[in-house]
């Protein structure tokens, strides 16, 4: 995000009120960024803070926010796509060696519902994410779906 926006580390440091060397360590993952730092970077670099939030939460080991685990999983997978440079559908499918269908990818990113773990894991790998971080999100999403009843169940 920062590199694409061409905002210098010095400008970021000034806005964050921290030393430029500390910004460098944050950007290289040597130091953790606070959520306020992430918001500042998104603001200055025209980034999407809604997509950065689940990535930051996973990196900071913060409990995921949001009441809908299925929607959170979709947002997290879209965030991985964003962090990977927003590759096209065709590029993602090619990087999975076409082991999933375009409809699987669409469901994983947008819904409805939750795809199988195999699909989610394959997409996570294709987007350079860590399946070990994605698995608990997928489990929460599937557990949420298993416990919800359709409207017809209530007569």
N, C-alpha and C positions, 0 to 999 in steps of 0.2 A: 504494500500500500504506500509506504513512504517513498520507496524507490520510484514507483510509477508517478507519484505526485510531484517528485523532485523537491520536496520540502527538506531542507537541510537538518541535520541532527542539531546544529546550533540553534536553529529557529525552534525546533521542538523543545530543546532544553530551556530556552528562554520562556516559552509558554508554560512549561511544566514547573519552572523554577527549580531546576536541578542542574547539576554539572553536565556538560556535553559528554564526558566520558561515561557517566552513569547511563545516559540515553543509549550510548553505544552498547553498553553491557545489557541493557534491556532488550535492544533490538537483536542482539546475538544470543539471547536466551541465557546469558550468564547470570542475570538478575531477574527477579520476578517483577512484573509490572502490576501496579495497583489498577483497579477498575477505572479510577479517575485518570490515570495515565493513558489507558487504552482509549477512553472517551476523548481525551485531548488529541491523541494521535489521529483518531477517526475524524474528529472535527477539522483539524488542520489539513489532513490528507484526503478529505472528501470520501472517507471510508464509511462502510455500513456498520454502525455500532450494534444493530440488532443481530447481524450475522457474526460479529466478533464476540458477542457476549457468551454464547455457549462454548466457544473455543477457549475464552479466558476462564470460564468456570471450570472446564475440564483441566486446563493447565494449572489453575490455582487450587484444584481440589476443593472447589466450592460446590455445595449442594445445588443441583440444577433448579433454576427458577421456573415459574410457570406451572399452572395447574394441570395442563394436559400433556402427559408424557408422550403421547403419539405425536402431537404437534411439535414438541421439543425435539424428538428424534428427527423429524423432517427438517427442522431448522438447523440442527447440528450437521446433518448431511449436506444441506445447502451451504453451510458455513465452511465445511471441508472443501466443497467445490470452489467457493470464493477464495479460500486460502491457497488453493492449487492454481489460481489464475483464471478461474471461470472457464474451464475447458468445455467445448461443445459436447452435446450428447454423443455425437459420432466418435469424438476423441475418447470419451469415457468408455463407451462400449468397446472400442478397439483395444483400449488398455486392459479390458477384462477378457480379451480374446473372444469377444462375443459370446461369453458364457451366460450372459443375462440378456433379456430382451429390453427394448426401449420402454415398453410398458412397465417392466420391473423398476427401471431407473426412475421413471416418472412417478410411480407409486412411492418409491423411497424418498424422493425429494418433495413431493407435493401431497401425497395421499390419493385416495382415501385409504385408511387402514395402514397396517404395518406389514411389509413384506417378510419373507422368511429370513432367518439369520444368515443363511448362505448368500442371499442377495445382498443384504446389508453389509456383511463382511467383505464380499467381493467389491462392492462400491467403495467401502472404506479403504481397502487396499489400493484400489485404482486412484483414489484421491490422496494418497500418501498419508492417510490417517492411521491411527492405532486401533486395531480391533479390540484390544483389551479395554480401551476407554469407551468404545461404542457398545460393547456387549451389555453392560448394565443399563444403558439407555434403552436398548432394544428390549431387554427383559422387562423393564418398567412399562414400556409401551404395550407389549403383548399381555402382561398381567392386567393392565388397565382394560384392555379389550375383552379379556376373558371374564372379568368381573362385571362388565356392563351388560345389561339386558336390553334387547330391542323393545321399542315402544309397544309392539304387539303383545309382549309378555304380560302387559298390564291390562289387557282386555280392551 
